[in-house]
């Protein structure tokens, strides 16, 4: 019997910082929403609608980074450190170029993009959204640099480093929010500027750590970096399907958001607050899913398929345990948590209803549908997860939202959440069937 590649202590030392990192990353948008809430529900709606697009951008850049991290992990698993170092250089170049392209599109398309996506919202919401979107667009290259640098450090086993940098980023963001929003009275502009500056500072620090401080794989001086077809192709073969999956997922969510805007500002605010809170309930699954990239990826690289499956089962079970506890807590605290956002009684009642139903469904289906998908990706089974995600999102969540609104108009914005639950249930069934088989174990990088 082969020696285990990871001890339980190593797994926990990796997972706990990753879960906390995901919490801190999600907290940037949450604190922006909370700290502008005193300006009125139009500010909450504006920041949350743009932050939803920021989540789309962040998910695309994270997915690109994940593709490169899978390659790095599998190279390290087979002890090919020279190619691993080259993969690090290519990953950073490719992701930062993508971030620069997204920045150009956001700045050139503002306010056209907002008008196309949210044309039916109130003028005050749209005006505030344009300001926040402009500052967010400038931050996209820094988000890209942070995502790829953090992915590299996690793949190399430095999970605590990206955790500490995420913590510092949030502390900077909160401090600057307090100064810009409450001190200088800059409102939504202050929230956007605080997020931009905090992301810029920390992404540059983390990049420096990758290039100068880690000692696991050799990384050449920046001036020597060049793109080579072989390494770029290996990364893009995993990164492109993964990023397509993520982008199509969020594009579907944006279309669903358009359904939400049709119910008015109260529904937008309730939906925004509930989504912000529920993002934290997904953090255990997100953290363990990221850990899969390193753990399962290295096992596949070392041709230890039995260990890959065993570690994946353990991590999925752990996600169910932690996320179940979090969901129970969210249901118990739904009323006081939503009370932090200065909502009207009607808006708060809707938000509480969303959180109560979410707690039950999330505990049952989310870990199997999403954490398990990361196990498949870690082995290189990215095309399957892309097709599954595309089908479930567009058939159940997007199609279901429009269908349920027509069939059950009295449920209002809750129809969107019912459609989301159908999406999760379908993903859980499909991932369970795929994971039970062996095909996903034969997809490693060549």
Secondary structure, DSSP 8 states (H G I E B T S, - for coil): ----SS-HHHHHHHHHHHHHHHHHHHHHHHHHHHHHGGG-HHHHHHHHHHHHHHHHHHHHHHHHHHHHHHHHHHHHHTT-HHHHHHHHHHHHHHHHHHHHHHHHHHHHHTTHHHHHHHTTS-HHHHHHHHHHHHHHHHHHHHHHHHHHHHHHHHHTT-HHHHHHHHHHHHHHHHHHHIIIIIIS--HHHHHHHHHHHHHHHHHHHHHHIIIII--SS----GGG----HHHHHHHHHHHHHHHHHHHHHHHHHHHHHHHHHTT-HHHHHHHHHHHHHHHHHTHHHHHHHHHHHHHHHHHHHTT-HHHHHHHHHHHHHHHHHHHHHHHHHHHHTHHHHHGGG---HHHHHHHHHHHHHHHHHIIIIIIIIIIHHHHHHHTT-HHHHHHHHHHHIIIIIIHHHHHHHHH-GGGTTHHHHHHHHHHHHHHHHHHHHHHHSSGGGG----
